[in-house]
Amino acid sequence: MQDSARRESASPFQYPEPVALAELKCELSWSASRAKEFERCRREYWYARYASWGWWKENPPAERWKIAVHNRLTSLPAFAGDCVHRAVARWFERRRNGTTMSAEETFEETVALFREGWRQSVGWNPADRPKRGPTHLMEHHYAMELSKERTDALRELLAACVRNFLEAPQIAPARDAHPDHWRALEELDSYKFLGTKVYAMPDFAFMDGEMLHIWDWKTGKPRESDMFQLLTYGLYACERWSQDPESITVHAAYLATGEVKSKPVTLEALSSAQDLVSESLREMMDLHYDPDVDPVVPEHWTAMPEAAKCGTCRFRGMCDASAAN
């Protein structure tokens, strides 16, 4: 599941209301998920960050609008993970307000979020604006077969994630942290690095004495990139909260199994992570352009087709190089 991709990386047109659309500029920014997208396929990154820019100016809607619609697509596994994240955040919010949510209530909240998104996706209208909010699943967009076995497995996954979040002893330190000591809860923030906005969105963070604990909920299987993502949150904590690097511990909680991988942050590990961020960001800088002013250079955005990757790409229906075609 693409846990990190479910949030800020899904769309380049995230603007606070009421900003005039004419004032928007296509500015470069970095996050762990955007870096992963850039590394995975330059064509996918171009579709996501540049090709749809200015869709709101098209009258009548045309190619950019169509690309923007595809950019808002999300996969069923990613959407299921998002529902878990939002239900867990609701659990914490209730705790902050002095109330509690039982396992049954938390699961019902997760299922309600899932059903609402499913209804939105089934009722999606091609004439709808490609804005953030309503769910539009790739599986529905591409008329993919959804067997009962698959939907039953997703329901079981949702139940396991909620159960393990509330019962796994390894996650108890996060559940038991007093609200007065919380530092972050699903809040998108950023800081400047190399003159560029770097986004971070820790799922949960709290102080225990002088130690900062940063948690990330994962609903999929462990991946090598998980710890790097958490280390970028460590960089964020140092920049935004002036946290001492060696007073940070990061935790990847795999809710499907209840497994938690924890790692005390070292100055060396954080320095290595920063070097990787710098390298990734500089590569993006070399190709960045303003689509309102500059012409596209096609050779910068060649496709990198692989059947396994193209088969899950939201742009595969419009990419002539898709290995899934």
Secondary structure, 3 states (H helix, E strand, C coil): CCCHHHCHHHCCCCCCCCCCHHHCCCCCEECHHHHHHHHHCHHHHHHHHHHCCCHHHCCCCCHHHHHHHHHCCECHHHHHHHHHHHHHHHHHHHHHCCCCCCHHHHHHHHHHHHHHHHHHHHCCCCCCCCCCCCCCEHHHHCCCCCCHHHHHHHHHHHHHHHHHHHHCHHHHHHHHCCHHHEEEECCCEEEEECCEEEEECCCEEEEECCEEEEEEEECCCCCCHHHHHHHHHHHHHHHHHCCCHHHEEEEEEECCCCEEEEEECCHHHHHHHHHHHHHHHHHHHHHCCCCCCCCCCHHHHCCCCCHHHHCCCCCCCCCCCCCCC
